[in-house]
Structure formats: C-alpha cells, structure tokens
Amino acid sequence: MKRNMKKIASVLLVAMLALCLTACGGGKDNGGAVEIADATEILTTVWGTYAEDEMFAAAGGDSENMSMEGPAKFDVSKTEELAYLLNFPAELADKIDDAASLMHMMNANTFTAGAYHVADAADMSAVVDAIKDKVMNNHWMCGFPETLIIVQVGDSYVVSAYGNGELIDNFQSKLLAAYKGAAEVVVEESLM
C-alpha cells in the first residue's frame, strides 16, 4: 500500500512539475504550430502585453466595426478601406478571409498594424510581396512612417505594421514574444 502511494505521489509530482514548466514558459511557443481563432486575436494578444506607459491612443476595425479601445475586426469585403486605411492591396483582397487592425488614433502614419488570414497558405508569399510593394510605393500625406515590418504567424496569418521606428520595434518584439516559435519577420524595411 505504501509503495503504491509513493508511486502515485511521484506521478502526481512529475505531472505538476510538467504543468508548471509549461505554464511558466511565456509566449505561445509550440514548435511553430499555432492555433489562432481569428486575426483579431493576434492583435489583441499583442496589445494586451503593453504596459500602461507603452500604450498610445489606439483604435481598430473598419468604418462599421470601429473600436476606440484597441484592435478590432476589419471587414475584408471593404477592399477600398483595406487599401486606404491599411495599405493592403485591393486586388488581393480575395486571398484573405479575415482581417483586423490597430491604428494610432491621432495619425495612422505614426502606427498602423493589420493582421490577415491568408485563405490558401500557397498565396502567402504573393500576399507578403504585394503588401511590401504597396507600402513601399505609397505616397504619404500627414507625416511619414519610418519602418515597415511584415511578420508571418503560423502557416496562414500575416501581420504588417508601419510607422514610427520605436513603436514598430516595440510592437515587433511583443509580437515575436507572444507567438514565440510561430512568428517570423519576413520583411523589415526603412521607409525613410
């Protein structure tokens, strides 16, 4: 009886230790595989890691799904808004089936991020290249963004962000930490 109790206690101790190590690991590192409910989850997860003194006046969504408290869903059928507000190429809107946005309320050129679910992972590099070309060749008004990043998250999500260099660096480090092992920077360009 004592021997069985020791075995049970040992098994429970090992299980609890494994659970603690998993819980304390930080980020969503699971060897590159990641389960994401939707594009909004990515931006909400990252925004949720910001300390109060790192936050800025932010809004998200499109003209009908606007949030004044952070990230929100962006209707992918609004191709003109995708192109105008997020610099997502309208001609590739049929390649995505979900999107979300997070923008600086005072000036979108200070910070704008879009997260997109690419419906067919085979289209990922075409989508990334098109976003890069659209942002790099944009004619900016009301201030100039300094940096562009595009990050692939898992097999089917892409996040683009452009704006002030410090804000983009902070966003990038928080995105990579939140999706450790599943997020990879595929584009990092100066816009100056």
KANORWO-V256580 format. One record per backbone hydrogen bond with DSSP energy under -1.0 kcal/mol. NH is the residue of the N-H (numbers start at 1). CO is the residue of the C=O. E is the energy in kcal/mol with one decimal. If there is no record, write none. Layout:
NH_CO_E ; NH_CO_E
//
This chain:
5_1_-2.2 ; 6_2_-2.2 ; 7_3_-2.1 ; 8_4_-2.6 ; 9_5_-2.7 ; 10_6_-2.6 ; 11_7_-2.6 ; 12_8_-2.6 ; 13_9_-2.4 ; 14_10_-2.4 ; 15_11_-2.5 ; 16_12_-2.7 ; 17_13_-2.4 ; 18_14_-2.5 ; 19_15_-2.2 ; 20_16_-2.5 ; 21_17_-2.4 ; 22_18_-2.1 ; 23_19_-2.6 ; 24_20_-2.0 ; 33_30_-1.3 ; 43_39_-1.4 ; 44_40_-2.7 ; 45_41_-2.7 ; 46_42_-2.2 ; 47_43_-2.9 ; 48_44_-2.0 ; 49_46_-1.8 ; 50_47_-1.4 ; 54_51_-1.7 ; 55_51_-1.1 ; 59_103_-2.5 ; 60_67_-2.2 ; 67_60_-2.6 ; 72_101_-1.5 ; 74_99_-2.7 ; 78_75_-1.7 ; 79_77_-1.7 ; 82_78_-2.4 ; 83_79_-2.1 ; 84_80_-2.8 ; 85_81_-2.9 ; 86_82_-1.2 ; 88_82_-2.2 ; 92_89_-1.9 ; 93_90_-1.6 ; 95_92_-2.1 ; 96_93_-1.2 ; 97_117_-1.9 ; 100_115_-1.9 ; 101_72_-2.2 ; 102_113_-2.2 ; 103_59_-3.3 ; 104_111_-2.8 ; 105_57_-3.2 ; 110_107_-2.1 ; 112_162_-2.0 ; 113_102_-2.6 ; 114_160_-2.7 ; 115_100_-2.3 ; 116_158_-2.8 ; 117_98_-2.5 ; 118_156_-3.3 ; 119_95_-2.2 ; 123_120_-2.9 ; 124_121_-1.6 ; 127_123_-2.4 ; 128_124_-2.7 ; 129_125_-2.5 ; 130_126_-2.1 ; 131_127_-2.5 ; 132_128_-2.5 ; 133_129_-2.5 ; 134_130_-2.5 ; 135_131_-2.7 ; 136_132_-2.8 ; 137_133_-1.8 ; 138_135_-1.2 ; 146_163_-1.6 ; 147_163_-2.1 ; 148_189_-2.7 ; 149_161_-2.8 ; 150_187_-2.3 ; 151_159_-3.1 ; 152_184_-2.7 ; 153_157_-2.6 ; 154_182_-3.3 ; 157_153_-1.5 ; 158_116_-2.3 ; 159_151_-3.0 ; 160_114_-2.5 ; 161_149_-2.5 ; 162_112_-2.2 ; 163_147_-1.8 ; 164_110_-2.8 ; 168_164_-2.6 ; 169_165_-2.6 ; 170_166_-2.2 ; 171_167_-2.4 ; 172_168_-3.0 ; 173_169_-2.4 ; 174_170_-2.1 ; 175_171_-2.6 ; 176_172_-2.7 ; 177_173_-1.9 ; 178_174_-2.4 ; 179_175_-1.9 ; 180_177_-1.1 ; 182_179_-2.4 ; 183_179_-1.6 ; 184_152_-2.5 ; 186_150_-2.8 ; 187_150_-1.7 ; 189_148_-2.6 ; 191_146_-3.4
//
